[in-house]
Amino acid sequence: MISKANLKHYAYALLDIGKEENKVDVFKKDLETFASIEKATPGLLKFLSSPMIPEKSKEETMSSFKGLLDIETYGFLQLLR
């Protein structure tokens, strides 16, 4: 998982992309959706960031969000794990 110090830089980069592509509202909705899923699924973030969990399992879990999120938001979340 990415450090908290770098997280801010990535978040600003996503915001810049959102502004350029007129997708700020889309990204906001996607991040709210993911936050709701995370809240309803205790341990999800721990699972995705654990070095003990095989990458294939993490990829399978993340792929379940592919249809729910814009491709840039999905890529952003993939980067963070």
Summary of the structure (lengths in Angstrom):
residues: 81
radius of gyration: 12.8
end to end distance: 4.5
largest distance: 38.3
contacts: 189
relative contact order: 0.18
helix: 73%
strand: 0%
